[in-house]
């Protein structure tokens, strides 16, 4: 499978990356070279093989059913969370108006 | 006094504990080397005061007769992928430039708790995506090694942990943290004549490490020799409830278990790694390694890893897929860069921010990842790659029925020149052909310097172990190291 300019533009829109026309034109052959190369995976017989879900078998743990079980990742950290925001107002993240 | 920057982790730890010199003297000596090595561009931010403060704390503890910790008095470099409280954590990207975490990554916190101090944040490939440290927003790192042909070409330090590898090789720090997603500890270690180990997936907590491909990312130490890596790995590893894939296992006393005696051990040599057109010096160093382990008492066995050739293409589906998902968080809202064009709405802001904040390689991988995960292509690419990954993992399981540890080259070549591969992403990717299979299977793997090639550049040998058997990898590494007698001495030009 290969991608054309229109497809790359669509992927870029899905990925929320604005690409200029030159950038888009340069990306098409690069992505096609990579996609053409990974296509060799199609040769592998994977009949009856499950896709990998974990490299090391491990069971997912549940944390203690308690508020702020770990204070570092619990609540009450609003100011720390907002400290690096490009725009923070009144204790919230600031974004451009989204109501049309 | 002898030059303290010639000392490694064990020698500094023991020297400080014995009172041969103070931790402050050590920190000052390395701070001076960092300040004088701007040409290497290994550090994005130097933190000499942090190194001094930690050293003072260690000296004060010693004066009071308190225990100094596994890394007591050892200043280290921190790859700029680990969140460090109050110190810029950029992942070498523009989009995170200026990001100053309010929290500390688990691994860095463990190192500080063990008595280490921070010399600074080390340069890397942007978001750890690259094999030459040429994708950093903060410029290339230069390998301190030069070819012996008088060409003076600036060489790549490997990547993504290129700042870490260059800094350790150039004696700017006795050890540094690295992270390995598809070879990012081992390949730069090989390119700069140092030692680095990626432990079993889950040994080191990923909490607070900027995520690239979460099912592959694993932190590990980079240092001058096997013992130094061992000590540092003990300080970095351990269960962390904040990482859902963290291994709930005790950390063994790997240093006490170090032994170069390979009697009764079977070393596997994978047939598939001996590729057509293999670099003659790389092939020779591999043969040397086989002979050295045999001399150390090991039995050499040929093994098969039949799906080796498919590891790299599978990796270049899985890693970008995970990256496209992980990097969705950089949206100009919560942290990092925001680019808000005049009159733009929220969606335009996302797209403009990500266009301005990500470099070309990062964009390329996000687009590949988005494509292979998109409706209609998911099964053909992503599911197929994860099935191939299962087969690669089975290959290793079968091989370890016949051997205890696997020996292979770390890379297909020695360090290449900066700029040599930047126009061809595929040829850059092929650098990790020997490193990626162990990453896909989550296995511990280490690179140890084996000697110099005909150009006078270091070559690395790789050891791959069974899951959880870091000890077996470290011990075989020690046997190689003792036989190779590699000095790591290089001529200072910076």
Interface residues (C-beta under 8 A of the other chain):
Chain A: X1 X3 X7 X8 X11 X12 X13 X14 X15 X16 X17 X18 X19 X27 X30 X31 X33 X34 X35 X37 X38 X39 X40 X41 X42 X44 X46 X49 X50 X51 X52 X53 X54 X55 X56 X58 X60 X61 X63 X70 X72 X73 X77 X80 X81 X83 X84 X85 X86 X87 X93 X95 X96 X97 X98
Chain B: X99 X100 X101 X102 X103 X200 X201 X202 X215 X241 X242 X244 X245 X247 X248 X307 X309 X310 X313 X314 X316 X317 X324 X328 X331 X332 X333 X334 X335 X336 X337 X338 X340 X344 X345 X346 X347 X348 X349 X350 X351 X352 X354 X355 X358 X363 X364 X366 X367 X368 X370 X371 X374 X377 X380 X381 X383 X384 X385 X386 X387 X388 X389 X390 X391 X393 X425 X426 X440 X441 X442 X467
